[in-house]
Amino acid sequence: MKNKLCHNHMYIFNRDRLVMALSLITVLFLTNTTALAGEYQAPQPYTYDSFPEYTHIDAGVKTINTTGNEISVRYLPSVPYVKRAEGERSLQLLLPHTRNIDGGKLKHKFPLIIYIQGSAWLKQDVYINTANLAKFAARGYAIGIVQYRESDLATFPAQIQDAKTAIRFMRMHGDEYNIDTKNVFVWGDSSGGHTAVLTGLTAGTTDLDTDTYGTYSCQVNGVVDVFGPTDIRRMNDFPSTWEHRAANSPEGKFIGGLQVDMHEAEAAKTVAANYVSKSRKQPPVLIFHGTKDRLVTYNQSELLYEKLKACGQDVTMYRLKGADHGDTPFWSEKVLNIIDKFMQSHLQ
């Protein structure tokens, strides 16, 4: 009886050892490695290409193939681009990133968009559309959300000057941020739309500019204007929820705290149509405006559209039926697809 028990114990012991050995062999085989299980693997200076890929696939596991060209978006907050007498101004950067940038297989450069957040020319909330813009950046655009000097600090044309300086700064740092400096667009909403339009129309001239980073161009391939005011003298020509003529209105502060309808010369300097040229080719302009805009009347975009057409410039306008000022339809896929197509069609 005693011998039988010993025999059974030896059988169980040997069987367990056999199972363990077979398991070890299986693990080594499936992981496609010659190392013993649990053996220390010293770190090596692998490149992406030289690193051994794990090849075992468990039953039921699904595979998604990747190319390395898939785009994610990295956020670089508050990158200073200039220091003025009124203080430092910064950019919020949304930068496309792919594996192949790090891997060195594809040093891909992305078109740049300088985005100007509207604020009635007052202090901006430069973060309010970061999430919306990040989705657009994932289409393959580097985006810099520019902080301009608000009218409480500096009146017209400081905002346009700052936008041009931001463009030049980004061109100067094009290699650092993987930017295709031949392809730059400016896009803004509300007062940012006004800034975008004047930035584009006067780029390449000495109008509304400074000499900061003057060896770099502020030229743009195209302008996207979303419900921007274009003529502050006529903003109360149609129904509005705001008084636009008073000295303490956003428009009055924009020209130095002046009553708009009593200071024609100062107000006229801000009118977008006054910078449209009949003799000089200007960047193409894409305009969007809502038909129920309670703040910046739809007619403001009509004025610019009609002047650009009359002067033979390239302009396209979309009316968003029923859309209000700053309304969500302006971030719809339909609108973003139109903007994307516009930019793609004007790449160099």
BABANU-869530 format. One line per field, with one value per residue: residue number from 1; chain; x, y, z of N, C-alpha, C in turn. Coordinates in steps of 0.02 Angstrom, whole numbers. Layout:
<voses>
i NUM, ... .
ch A, ... .
n_xx X, ... .
n_yy Y, ... .
n_zz Z, ... .
ca_xx X, ... .
ca_yy Y, ... .
ca_zz Z, ... .
c_xx X, ... .
c_yy Y, ... .
c_zz Z, ... .
</voses>
This chain:
<voses>
i 1, 2, 3, 4, 5, 6, 7, 8, 9, 10, 11, 12, 13, 14, 15, 16, 17, 18, 19, 20, 21, 22, 23, 24, 25, 26, 27, 28, 29, 30, 31, 32, 33, 34, 35, 36, 37, 38, 39, 40, 41, 42, 43, 44, 45, 46, 47, 48, 49, 50, 51, 52, 53, 54, 55, 56, 57, 58, 59, 60, 61, 62, 63, 64, 65, 66, 67, 68, 69, 70, 71, 72, 73, 74, 75, 76, 77, 78, 79, 80, 81, 82, 83, 84, 85, 86, 87, 88, 89, 90, 91, 92, 93, 94, 95, 96, 97, 98, 99, 100, 101, 102, 103, 104, 105, 106, 107, 108, 109, 110, 111, 112, 113, 114, 115, 116, 117, 118, 119, 120, 121, 122, 123, 124, 125, 126, 127, 128, 129, 130, 131, 132, 133, 134, 135, 136, 137, 138, 139, 140, 141, 142, 143, 144, 145, 146, 147, 148, 149, 150, 151, 152, 153, 154, 155, 156, 157, 158, 159, 160, 161, 162, 163, 164, 165, 166, 167, 168, 169, 170, 171, 172, 173, 174, 175, 176, 177, 178, 179, 180, 181, 182, 183, 184, 185, 186, 187, 188, 189, 190, 191, 192, 193, 194, 195, 196, 197, 198, 199, 200, 201, 202, 203, 204, 205, 206, 207, 208, 209, 210, 211, 212, 213, 214, 215, 216, 217, 218, 219, 220, 221, 222, 223, 224, 225, 226, 227, 228, 229, 230, 231, 232, 233, 234, 235, 236, 237, 238, 239, 240, 241, 242, 243, 244, 245, 246, 247, 248, 249, 250, 251, 252, 253, 254, 255, 256, 257, 258, 259, 260, 261, 262, 263, 264, 265, 266, 267, 268, 269, 270, 271, 272, 273, 274, 275, 276, 277, 278, 279, 280, 281, 282, 283, 284, 285, 286, 287, 288, 289, 290, 291, 292, 293, 294, 295, 296, 297, 298, 299, 300, 301, 302, 303, 304, 305, 306, 307, 308, 309, 310, 311, 312, 313, 314, 315, 316, 317, 318, 319, 320, 321, 322, 323, 324, 325, 326, 327, 328, 329, 330, 331, 332, 333, 334, 335, 336, 337, 338, 339, 340, 341, 342, 343, 344, 345, 346, 347, 348 .
ch A, A, A, A, A, A, A, A, A, A, A, A, A, A, A, A, A, A, A, A, A, A, A, A, A, A, A, A, A, A, A, A, A, A, A, A, A, A, A, A, A, A, A, A, A, A, A, A, A, A, A, A, A, A, A, A, A, A, A, A, A, A, A, A, A, A, A, A, A, A, A, A, A, A, A, A, A, A, A, A, A, A, A, A, A, A, A, A, A, A, A, A, A, A, A, A, A, A, A, A, A, A, A, A, A, A, A, A, A, A, A, A, A, A, A, A, A, A, A, A, A, A, A, A, A, A, A, A, A, A, A, A, A, A, A, A, A, A, A, A, A, A, A, A, A, A, A, A, A, A, A, A, A, A, A, A, A, A, A, A, A, A, A, A, A, A, A, A, A, A, A, A, A, A, A, A, A, A, A, A, A, A, A, A, A, A, A, A, A, A, A, A, A, A, A, A, A, A, A, A, A, A, A, A, A, A, A, A, A, A, A, A, A, A, A, A, A, A, A, A, A, A, A, A, A, A, A, A, A, A, A, A, A, A, A, A, A, A, A, A, A, A, A, A, A, A, A, A, A, A, A, A, A, A, A, A, A, A, A, A, A, A, A, A, A, A, A, A, A, A, A, A, A, A, A, A, A, A, A, A, A, A, A, A, A, A, A, A, A, A, A, A, A, A, A, A, A, A, A, A, A, A, A, A, A, A, A, A, A, A, A, A, A, A, A, A, A, A, A, A, A, A, A, A, A, A, A, A, A, A, A, A, A, A, A, A, A, A, A, A, A, A, A, A, A, A, A, A .
n_xx 41, 95, 198, 122, 58, 169, 208, 99, 110, 233, 197, 102, 183, 279, 195, 145, 263, 290, 182, 209, 331, 292, 206, 296, 374, 278, 245, 368, 377, 263, 283, 384, 522, 690, 726, 729, 583, 542, 671, 784, 775, 884, 878, 879, 947, 834, 772, 617, 600, 689, 642, 577, 428, 283, 210, 119, -49, -190, -330, -478, -442, -444, -374, -310, -242, -107, -35, 50, 28, -84, -173, -154, -187, -89, -81, -14, 0, -20, 93, 213, 214, 247, 307, 232, 217, 104, 104, 139, 92, 9, -1, -116, -77, -123, -69, -47, -1, 96, 146, 249, 319, 399, 465, 541, 517, 431, 440, 326, 244, 125, -16, -46, -160, -207, -306, -430, -507, -666, -723, -787, -688, -638, -567, -516, -586, -485, -492, -616, -659, -571, -588, -674, -591, -484, -536, -541, -406, -363, -387, -275, -211, -108, -145, -151, -214, -241, -199, -250, -213, -328, -460, -467, -337, -265, -311, -391, -267, -221, -260, -259, -126, -68, -114, -48, 84, 84, 69, 191, 278, 247, 285, 422, 453, 427, 491, 509, 378, 328, 268, 197, 254, 222, 89, -33, -171, -300, -424, -572, -697, -839, -785, -659, -671, -680, -549, -477, -514, -464, -330, -298, -333, -246, -121, 49, 59, 98, 0, -85, 12, 163, 342, 386, 470, 496, 563, 497, 355, 184, 86, -62, -149, -285, -442, -555, -706, -815, -969, -924, -913, -912, -928, -929, -1003, -1129, -1197, -1313, -1408, -1498, -1609, -1551, -1482, -1395, -1326, -1230, -1166, -1128, -1008, -958, -984, -937, -891, -869, -768, -671, -623, -564, -646, -747, -894, -972, -1052, -1023, -894, -834, -715, -625, -698, -712, -587, -585, -667, -699, -725, -659, -531, -528, -465, -461, -361, -261, -227, -307, -314, -420, -586, -691, -852, -965, -1128, -1263, -1441, -1520, -1445, -1426, -1338, -1227, -1278, -1340, -1324, -1200, -1104, -1150, -1117, -976, -961, -1023, -940, -817, -850, -885, -762, -695, -634, -597, -725, -833, -991, -1092, -1254, -1323, -1468, -1577, -1481, -1402, -1297, -1137, -1183, -1213, -1222, -1117, -1010, -1037, -1021, -1048, -1020, -885, -830, -843, -756, -636, -625, -613, -489, -403, -413, -341, -210, -34 .
n_yy -60, 62, 76, 89, 213, 298, 279, 335, 468, 504, 492, 594, 703, 697, 709, 841, 913, 886, 950, 1082, 1100, 1081, 1191, 1296, 1279, 1303, 1438, 1499, 1468, 1530, 1666, 1697, 1709, 1683, 1691, 1635, 1607, 1742, 1787, 1920, 2062, 2165, 2342, 2410, 2516, 2534, 2575, 2628, 2546, 2440, 2377, 2226, 2157, 2105, 1952, 1851, 1797, 1791, 1681, 1745, 1877, 2033, 2118, 2278, 2358, 2474, 2623, 2723, 2848, 2897, 3026, 3115, 3246, 3367, 3476, 3631, 3741, 3919, 3984, 4104, 4235, 4365, 4514, 4655, 4833, 4836, 4714, 4535, 4428, 4278, 4112, 3978, 3820, 3694, 3548, 3436, 3264, 3125, 2952, 2933, 3050, 3050, 2930, 2959, 2919, 2995, 3157, 3250, 3400, 3515, 3613, 3780, 3858, 4013, 4053, 4166, 4211, 4273, 4419, 4538, 4627, 4643, 4574, 4411, 4245, 4127, 3993, 3941, 3880, 3777, 3636, 3613, 3658, 3571, 3454, 3489, 3510, 3379, 3339, 3368, 3493, 3620, 3724, 3887, 3975, 4139, 4263, 4423, 4599, 4670, 4794, 4875, 4887, 4920, 5007, 4993, 4985, 4872, 4738, 4677, 4694, 4611, 4485, 4471, 4472, 4353, 4259, 4276, 4238, 4102, 4055, 4078, 3981, 3866, 3739, 3686, 3662, 3579, 3637, 3679, 3806, 3869, 3864, 3943, 3994, 4107, 4121, 4169, 4213, 4319, 4468, 4420, 4371, 4490, 4536, 4434, 4451, 4582, 4559, 4466, 4538, 4647, 4593, 4585, 4716, 4880, 4922, 4928, 4862, 4802, 4805, 4691, 4538, 4555, 4500, 4389, 4326, 4383, 4339, 4254, 4105, 4101, 4162, 4137, 4191, 4205, 4255, 4390, 4564, 4698, 4830, 4950, 5065, 5040, 4947, 4957, 4971, 4873, 4761, 4728, 4663, 4739, 4902, 4984, 5103, 5188, 5274, 5195, 5069, 4908, 4935, 5072, 5078, 5011, 5105, 5195, 5240, 5321, 5403, 5316, 5354, 5487, 5504, 5486, 5475, 5402, 5285, 5240, 5192, 5063, 4987, 4848, 4839, 4948, 4908, 4824, 4782, 4838, 4822, 4738, 4570, 4480, 4372, 4226, 4228, 4155, 4154, 4143, 4161, 4183, 4189, 4234, 4311, 4394, 4486, 4527, 4588, 4499, 4570, 4630, 4540, 4529, 4655, 4652, 4540, 4584, 4690, 4628, 4543, 4640, 4695, 4596, 4497, 4337, 4260, 4172, 4141, 4080, 4066, 4030, 3967, 4021, 4019, 4083, 4210, 4147, 4018, 3839, 3770, 3817, 3741, 3621, 3463, 3480, 3616, 3621, 3532, 3606, 3712, 3641, 3589, 3709, 3756, 3652, 3665, 3777, 3757, 3767 .
n_zz 0, 43, -51, -164, -143, -144, -274, -342, -299, -358, -490, -505, -475, -578, -686, -669, -682, -814, -878, -844, -911, -1045, -1056, -1043, -1157, -1254, -1230, -1260, -1394, -1450, -1427, -1508, -1477, -1422, -1294, -1124, -1024, -921, -920, -904, -1009, -1075, -1100, -1265, -1395, -1489, -1651, -1727, -1839, -1817, -1705, -1635, -1693, -1605, -1631, -1600, -1602, -1508, -1501, -1568, -1559, -1641, -1784, -1824, -1955, -1972, -2043, -2007, -2052, -1994, -1911, -1762, -1641, -1566, -1427, -1395, -1273, -1258, -1329, -1340, -1459, -1487, -1409, -1359, -1325, -1249, -1189, -1184, -1319, -1368, -1444, -1463, -1502, -1613, -1668, -1799, -1787, -1834, -1834, -1922, -1926, -1812, -1838, -1947, -2076, -2153, -2174, -2156, -2202, -2142, -2198, -2139, -2028, -1971, -1842, -1790, -1651, -1621, -1527, -1511, -1528, -1403, -1251, -1287, -1277, -1301, -1297, -1321, -1441, -1457, -1452, -1563, -1666, -1653, -1705, -1838, -1863, -1861, -1988, -2054, -2038, -1971, -1836, -1773, -1643, -1627, -1510, -1502, -1475, -1372, -1391, -1280, -1244, -1360, -1504, -1669, -1797, -1725, -1704, -1830, -1863, -1765, -1806, -1929, -1883, -1810, -1913, -1980, -1876, -1863, -1988, -1976, -1884, -1949, -1980, -1853, -1812, -1909, -2025, -2180, -2258, -2375, -2387, -2314, -2220, -2167, -2043, -1967, -1842, -1818, -1743, -1762, -1890, -1963, -1936, -1999, -2134, -2165, -2139, -2240, -2359, -2358, -2352, -2402, -2432, -2367, -2285, -2129, -2045, -1964, -1937, -1877, -1874, -2009, -2118, -2155, -2244, -2240, -2320, -2377, -2429, -2436, -2368, -2235, -2184, -2055, -2015, -1997, -1950, -2068, -2101, -1993, -1986, -2029, -1954, -1879, -1974, -1998, -1906, -1739, -1587, -1518, -1481, -1594, -1623, -1522, -1417, -1316, -1362, -1432, -1562, -1557, -1459, -1530, -1619, -1536, -1432, -1484, -1547, -1670, -1783, -1790, -1822, -1957, -2033, -1953, -1933, -2065, -2097, -2049, -2129, -2224, -2363, -2413, -2433, -2537, -2693, -2864, -2953, -2906, -2878, -2753, -2606, -2618, -2549, -2430, -2370, -2233, -2167, -2053, -2075, -1972, -1887, -1742, -1694, -1778, -1920, -2064, -2182, -2173, -2220, -2350, -2402, -2413, -2497, -2616, -2652, -2673, -2780, -2878, -2902, -2965, -2890, -2812, -2736, -2627, -2559, -2425, -2363, -2209, -2175, -2054, -1954, -1808, -1730, -1699, -1696, -1682, -1810, -1888, -1861, -1914, -2002, -2136, -2162, -2122, -2213, -2330, -2304, -2292, -2423, -2494, -2446, -2485, -2622, -2647, -2617, -2640 .
ca_xx 0, 141, 232, 72, 49, 229, 206, 49, 138, 284, 162, 72, 238, 308, 145, 145, 325, 283, 136, 245, 381, 256, 181, 352, 392, 225, 253, 427, 363, 213, 308, 434, 584, 734, 741, 693, 530, 564, 739, 789, 790, 916, 856, 921, 930, 796, 732, 552, 607, 726, 609, 542, 355, 251, 173, 69, -118, -235, -394, -531, -416, -450, -316, -318, -179, -90, 14, 94, 5, -143, -160, -180, -175, -56, -97, 39, -35, 8, 160, 221, 237, 273, 300, 217, 217, 45, 113, 152, 36, 25, -40, -134, -59, -150, -22, -55, 57, 91, 202, 303, 361, 449, 503, 585, 500, 396, 442, 269, 229, 53, -37, -57, -217, -209, -376, -439, -568, -704, -731, -806, -622, -620, -525, -540, -582, -451, -501, -686, -669, -514, -611, -697, -534, -443, -565, -521, -334, -354, -390, -208, -194, -83, -187, -130, -267, -201, -222, -233, -222, -397, -466, -453, -264, -242, -367, -377, -269, -178, -281, -234, -53, -50, -126, 7, 144, 77, 83, 263, 310, 239, 330, 490, 461, 395, 523, 497, 308, 309, 221, 210, 250, 194, 16, -56, -239, -324, -495, -596, -769, -861, -731, -602, -683, -658, -476, -453, -524, -416, -263, -288, -338, -190, -57, 92, 62, 121, -59, -105, 65, 223, 402, 405, 486, 481, 594, 451, 294, 119, 38, -103, -179, -357, -473, -621, -740, -877, -1013, -885, -934, -870, -936, -958, -1047, -1195, -1219, -1381, -1453, -1546, -1623, -1495, -1492, -1344, -1313, -1163, -1139, -1109, -936, -939, -1000, -875, -868, -842, -703, -625, -592, -537, -697, -780, -961, -957, -1086, -999, -822, -833, -647, -597, -736, -700, -523, -596, -716, -665, -732, -612, -466, -535, -430, -481, -302, -215, -259, -308, -328, -491, -622, -749, -893, -1025, -1167, -1330, -1495, -1552, -1392, -1454, -1285, -1196, -1329, -1320, -1306, -1129, -1067, -1171, -1079, -910, -968, -1039, -882, -766, -873, -882, -691, -667, -596, -623, -764, -890, -1029, -1146, -1301, -1348, -1537, -1599, -1426, -1390, -1227, -1101, -1226, -1179, -1215, -1055, -960, -1064, -978, -1061, -982, -813, -810, -836, -694, -581, -620, -588, -418, -369, -413, -295, -142, 18 .
ca_yy 0, 118, 82, 113, 284, 331, 277, 384, 535, 515, 500, 661, 751, 696, 737, 914, 940, 881, 1003, 1146, 1102, 1092, 1260, 1340, 1272, 1335, 1510, 1519, 1462, 1578, 1735, 1706, 1733, 1630, 1701, 1595, 1644, 1777, 1809, 1992, 2088, 2230, 2393, 2419, 2578, 2516, 2621, 2598, 2494, 2382, 2346, 2166, 2160, 2048, 1920, 1802, 1821, 1746, 1665, 1795, 1946, 2063, 2159, 2339, 2377, 2545, 2645, 2775, 2914, 2917, 3091, 3138, 3317, 3386, 3544, 3669, 3800, 3985, 3993, 4175, 4250, 4433, 4556, 4724, 4879, 4819, 4648, 4477, 4395, 4207, 4068, 3910, 3781, 3627, 3523, 3366, 3221, 3057, 2910, 2937, 3108, 3026, 2876, 2984, 2895, 3047, 3223, 3282, 3468, 3527, 3682, 3818, 3903, 4059, 4063, 4226, 4203, 4335, 4442, 4608, 4661, 4647, 4517, 4349, 4179, 4092, 3921, 3922, 3836, 3732, 3568, 3613, 3666, 3510, 3406, 3510, 3498, 3308, 3329, 3379, 3564, 3651, 3782, 3932, 4021, 4198, 4313, 4491, 4651, 4692, 4866, 4910, 4898, 4951, 5013, 4977, 4918, 4827, 4669, 4653, 4691, 4552, 4426, 4467, 4452, 4282, 4221, 4278, 4198, 4031, 4041, 4077, 3919, 3814, 3674, 3662, 3639, 3539, 3678, 3694, 3879, 3894, 3858, 3975, 4021, 4143, 4104, 4200, 4221, 4382, 4517, 4383, 4369, 4555, 4536, 4388, 4482, 4637, 4529, 4438, 4588, 4694, 4557, 4602, 4789, 4910, 4941, 4893, 4814, 4823, 4773, 4633, 4479, 4580, 4461, 4335, 4348, 4372, 4322, 4195, 4073, 4111, 4190, 4112, 4242, 4178, 4307, 4447, 4631, 4725, 4903, 4968, 5123, 5019, 4888, 4967, 4981, 4818, 4744, 4702, 4665, 4783, 4969, 4980, 5169, 5227, 5277, 5139, 5005, 4876, 4969, 5136, 5064, 4988, 5164, 5240, 5268, 5375, 5391, 5292, 5392, 5556, 5503, 5450, 5461, 5348, 5224, 5217, 5155, 4993, 4957, 4798, 4854, 5000, 4877, 4780, 4813, 4821, 4812, 4690, 4506, 4469, 4302, 4207, 4236, 4112, 4188, 4110, 4204, 4159, 4235, 4260, 4337, 4449, 4530, 4556, 4575, 4463, 4618, 4647, 4496, 4547, 4714, 4630, 4495, 4623, 4730, 4582, 4523, 4697, 4708, 4538, 4454, 4269, 4258, 4126, 4154, 4034, 4088, 3975, 3986, 4012, 4017, 4143, 4227, 4098, 3959, 3774, 3746, 3838, 3688, 3558, 3430, 3508, 3678, 3606, 3501, 3660, 3747, 3596, 3587, 3775, 3760, 3604, 3690, 3835, 3738, 3775 .
ca_zz 0, 47, -116, -213, -132, -169, -346, -364, -289, -408, -553, -505, -477, -645, -732, -661, -712, -887, -898, -839, -965, -1108, -1056, -1055, -1228, -1292, -1223, -1298, -1465, -1471, -1422, -1561, -1447, -1399, -1223, -1075, -990, -861, -926, -910, -1075, -1067, -1148, -1324, -1430, -1548, -1691, -1740, -1889, -1792, -1647, -1657, -1684, -1571, -1686, -1578, -1601, -1472, -1534, -1558, -1561, -1707, -1803, -1862, -1985, -1970, -2093, -1980, -2076, -1956, -1880, -1699, -1634, -1504, -1406, -1363, -1247, -1244, -1357, -1353, -1527, -1491, -1349, -1377, -1268, -1207, -1158, -1227, -1353, -1376, -1488, -1443, -1561, -1624, -1718, -1820, -1772, -1858, -1813, -1970, -1911, -1765, -1868, -1998, -2143, -2190, -2143, -2187, -2181, -2143, -2208, -2077, -2021, -1915, -1825, -1749, -1613, -1612, -1458, -1517, -1522, -1332, -1230, -1316, -1248, -1355, -1287, -1329, -1499, -1463, -1468, -1632, -1711, -1650, -1753, -1905, -1867, -1875, -2061, -2081, -2037, -1910, -1821, -1720, -1621, -1611, -1462, -1523, -1425, -1369, -1402, -1217, -1241, -1422, -1551, -1738, -1828, -1686, -1711, -1895, -1856, -1726, -1847, -1977, -1846, -1793, -1974, -1990, -1824, -1879, -2045, -1950, -1846, -1989, -1972, -1785, -1804, -1968, -2063, -2251, -2256, -2438, -2384, -2253, -2225, -2108, -2032, -1906, -1834, -1789, -1751, -1790, -1962, -1988, -1934, -2050, -2199, -2175, -2142, -2307, -2413, -2357, -2350, -2458, -2437, -2304, -2246, -2068, -2033, -1928, -1966, -1835, -1915, -2076, -2172, -2172, -2277, -2207, -2373, -2364, -2488, -2436, -2308, -2216, -2143, -2028, -1988, -1975, -1970, -2122, -2104, -1927, -1993, -2052, -1917, -1855, -2031, -1995, -1836, -1700, -1515, -1489, -1507, -1624, -1641, -1462, -1404, -1273, -1395, -1457, -1623, -1535, -1426, -1582, -1650, -1486, -1388, -1520, -1575, -1737, -1835, -1789, -1838, -2020, -2056, -1912, -1946, -2134, -2099, -2028, -2174, -2265, -2435, -2433, -2447, -2596, -2750, -2933, -2994, -2877, -2861, -2681, -2591, -2620, -2486, -2419, -2319, -2206, -2121, -2038, -2093, -1912, -1843, -1704, -1671, -1839, -1971, -2125, -2234, -2167, -2266, -2418, -2424, -2434, -2554, -2675, -2672, -2701, -2847, -2923, -2918, -2999, -2845, -2803, -2674, -2624, -2497, -2406, -2312, -2168, -2163, -1985, -1906, -1768, -1720, -1659, -1691, -1691, -1879, -1920, -1848, -1940, -2051, -2202, -2168, -2117, -2277, -2379, -2288, -2310, -2496, -2514, -2432, -2527, -2691, -2652, -2597, -2692 .
c_xx 43, 176, 184, 61, 109, 230, 158, 75, 191, 252, 134, 127, 268, 259, 143, 206, 320, 237, 170, 296, 348, 230, 236, 373, 342, 232, 312, 414, 317, 238, 365, 499, 625, 751, 702, 640, 557, 636, 741, 811, 820, 891, 906, 901, 893, 772, 664, 558, 641, 692, 569, 467, 329, 202, 119, 0, -161, -300, -445, -508, -419, -391, -338, -250, -169, -36, 66, 75, -58, -126, -193, -162, -144, -70, -38, 9, 10, 81, 168, 245, 263, 264, 291, 224, 159, 51, 125, 88, 57, -21, -56, -124, -91, -112, -36, 8, 44, 152, 262, 344, 417, 494, 550, 569, 469, 399, 388, 258, 153, 37, -55, -121, -205, -282, -382, -508, -602, -716, -759, -745, -601, -578, -556, -541, -551, -460, -570, -698, -611, -535, -635, -639, -488, -470, -544, -446, -320, -362, -322, -189, -163, -123, -157, -187, -232, -236, -201, -239, -295, -401, -458, -379, -239, -299, -344, -315, -227, -195, -256, -159, -32, -60, -70, 72, 142, 92, 158, 300, 305, 279, 402, 505, 430, 425, 508, 427, 283, 256, 244, 201, 227, 118, -10, -125, -255, -400, -516, -671, -784, -806, -668, -609, -662, -582, -447, -458, -473, -345, -250, -287, -277, -122, -16, 95, 89, 62, -67, -52, 119, 283, 426, 412, 476, 514, 550, 385, 233, 65, 0, -133, -254, -381, -541, -651, -807, -913, -974, -917, -886, -874, -970, -1004, -1119, -1224, -1288, -1429, -1509, -1557, -1563, -1513, -1442, -1348, -1241, -1131, -1109, -1033, -913, -961, -935, -847, -838, -774, -650, -588, -572, -588, -734, -850, -953, -988, -1065, -925, -812, -762, -616, -632, -720, -635, -532, -639, -680, -668, -683, -542, -470, -507, -459, -421, -255, -253, -252, -328, -403, -523, -683, -788, -951, -1061, -1236, -1383, -1532, -1499, -1417, -1402, -1250, -1242, -1301, -1296, -1232, -1087, -1086, -1130, -1010, -913, -979, -979, -828, -786, -866, -810, -657, -625, -633, -659, -821, -925, -1084, -1189, -1326, -1418, -1556, -1544, -1416, -1315, -1192, -1137, -1188, -1175, -1150, -998, -985, -1015, -987, -1021, -907, -788, -801, -772, -634, -571, -591, -512, -378, -363, -366, -226, -94, 59 .
c_yy 63, 130, 111, 188, 323, 334, 329, 456, 552, 528, 571, 714, 756, 725, 813, 946, 939, 937, 1070, 1154, 1116, 1163, 1309, 1339, 1309, 1411, 1535, 1518, 1518, 1649, 1748, 1735, 1674, 1637, 1653, 1637, 1676, 1802, 1885, 2013, 2158, 2279, 2400, 2484, 2565, 2578, 2589, 2539, 2432, 2346, 2285, 2170, 2097, 2016, 1870, 1834, 1770, 1737, 1719, 1867, 1972, 2109, 2221, 2358, 2452, 2561, 2693, 2844, 2937, 2980, 3096, 3212, 3330, 3460, 3575, 3734, 3862, 3992, 4068, 4187, 4321, 4466, 4628, 4768, 4863, 4751, 4594, 4449, 4323, 4172, 4004, 3867, 3712, 3597, 3451, 3327, 3153, 3018, 2921, 3001, 3087, 2974, 2898, 2960, 2950, 3112, 3266, 3351, 3479, 3600, 3715, 3859, 3947, 4074, 4121, 4222, 4271, 4353, 4513, 4653, 4673, 4587, 4452, 4291, 4134, 4016, 3896, 3874, 3787, 3662, 3563, 3616, 3605, 3458, 3424, 3499, 3425, 3292, 3342, 3453, 3582, 3714, 3821, 3980, 4083, 4241, 4381, 4539, 4675, 4769, 4906, 4926, 4937, 4951, 4991, 5016, 4866, 4754, 4638, 4647, 4628, 4488, 4417, 4445, 4378, 4238, 4219, 4235, 4124, 4011, 4035, 4011, 3860, 3745, 3644, 3632, 3600, 3574, 3686, 3769, 3910, 3897, 3881, 4006, 4060, 4135, 4137, 4205, 4287, 4435, 4484, 4374, 4434, 4559, 4492, 4419, 4537, 4611, 4503, 4490, 4634, 4660, 4575, 4676, 4816, 4931, 4897, 4842, 4844, 4790, 4714, 4571, 4495, 4543, 4403, 4364, 4338, 4356, 4258, 4169, 4086, 4134, 4157, 4161, 4215, 4232, 4368, 4513, 4659, 4801, 4927, 5028, 5102, 4960, 4896, 4985, 4929, 4800, 4711, 4705, 4711, 4853, 4970, 5048, 5206, 5224, 5219, 5071, 4972, 4911, 5037, 5128, 5045, 5047, 5216, 5272, 5326, 5354, 5376, 5336, 5465, 5561, 5460, 5431, 5403, 5282, 5195, 5177, 5081, 4955, 4911, 4815, 4906, 4972, 4827, 4817, 4791, 4801, 4758, 4627, 4494, 4397, 4287, 4210, 4191, 4140, 4143, 4160, 4175, 4211, 4262, 4281, 4399, 4501, 4566, 4539, 4543, 4510, 4637, 4604, 4510, 4606, 4694, 4586, 4534, 4663, 4686, 4559, 4579, 4712, 4648, 4492, 4387, 4266, 4209, 4139, 4102, 4067, 4027, 3995, 3970, 4014, 4085, 4156, 4175, 4032, 3895, 3751, 3766, 3788, 3620, 3528, 3460, 3572, 3664, 3572, 3555, 3698, 3705, 3595, 3654, 3778, 3712, 3629, 3749, 3820, 3749, 3712 .
c_zz 0, -19, -170, -207, -158, -245, -374, -357, -341, -477, -559, -512, -547, -697, -729, -691, -788, -913, -897, -896, -1032, -1112, -1072, -1128, -1271, -1290, -1264, -1373, -1489, -1470, -1470, -1533, -1423, -1325, -1180, -1042, -927, -866, -939, -980, -1065, -1119, -1205, -1359, -1496, -1586, -1700, -1787, -1862, -1734, -1669, -1642, -1650, -1621, -1664, -1577, -1564, -1511, -1517, -1560, -1632, -1720, -1841, -1890, -1982, -2021, -2064, -2004, -2040, -1915, -1812, -1693, -1566, -1490, -1370, -1338, -1243, -1264, -1373, -1425, -1535, -1423, -1372, -1315, -1220, -1174, -1210, -1256, -1369, -1425, -1452, -1505, -1559, -1682, -1735, -1806, -1802, -1834, -1860, -1964, -1865, -1797, -1923, -2069, -2185, -2151, -2174, -2158, -2190, -2158, -2141, -2082, -1960, -1902, -1776, -1716, -1603, -1539, -1456, -1508, -1449, -1314, -1254, -1266, -1302, -1350, -1309, -1387, -1509, -1483, -1540, -1681, -1710, -1698, -1824, -1915, -1884, -1949, -2094, -2087, -1969, -1898, -1763, -1704, -1593, -1558, -1487, -1465, -1427, -1372, -1338, -1209, -1302, -1473, -1621, -1761, -1791, -1698, -1777, -1893, -1819, -1767, -1898, -1943, -1829, -1854, -1986, -1938, -1840, -1940, -2021, -1914, -1884, -1981, -1904, -1778, -1864, -2010, -2134, -2259, -2322, -2436, -2316, -2266, -2161, -2104, -1967, -1903, -1799, -1797, -1776, -1865, -1995, -1990, -1988, -2119, -2212, -2177, -2212, -2362, -2416, -2353, -2413, -2472, -2371, -2260, -2184, -2046, -1988, -1962, -1925, -1878, -1990, -2133, -2193, -2199, -2232, -2259, -2354, -2429, -2493, -2368, -2297, -2165, -2121, -1988, -1959, -1994, -2022, -2128, -2040, -1931, -2005, -2012, -1885, -1912, -2031, -1921, -1802, -1626, -1480, -1520, -1530, -1637, -1582, -1451, -1360, -1300, -1416, -1518, -1605, -1502, -1477, -1614, -1598, -1440, -1419, -1542, -1650, -1791, -1837, -1806, -1901, -2040, -2018, -1926, -2015, -2140, -2083, -2078, -2224, -2339, -2458, -2447, -2504, -2656, -2816, -2975, -2969, -2857, -2786, -2666, -2598, -2551, -2485, -2360, -2299, -2161, -2113, -2052, -2032, -1861, -1808, -1683, -1729, -1897, -2034, -2179, -2231, -2214, -2338, -2445, -2450, -2496, -2618, -2699, -2702, -2771, -2897, -2945, -2949, -2956, -2837, -2736, -2682, -2557, -2488, -2352, -2274, -2144, -2090, -1933, -1873, -1763, -1676, -1652, -1708, -1764, -1913, -1907, -1873, -1991, -2121, -2212, -2167, -2182, -2331, -2367, -2308, -2386, -2523, -2503, -2476, -2600, -2701, -2623, -2655, -2698 .
</voses>
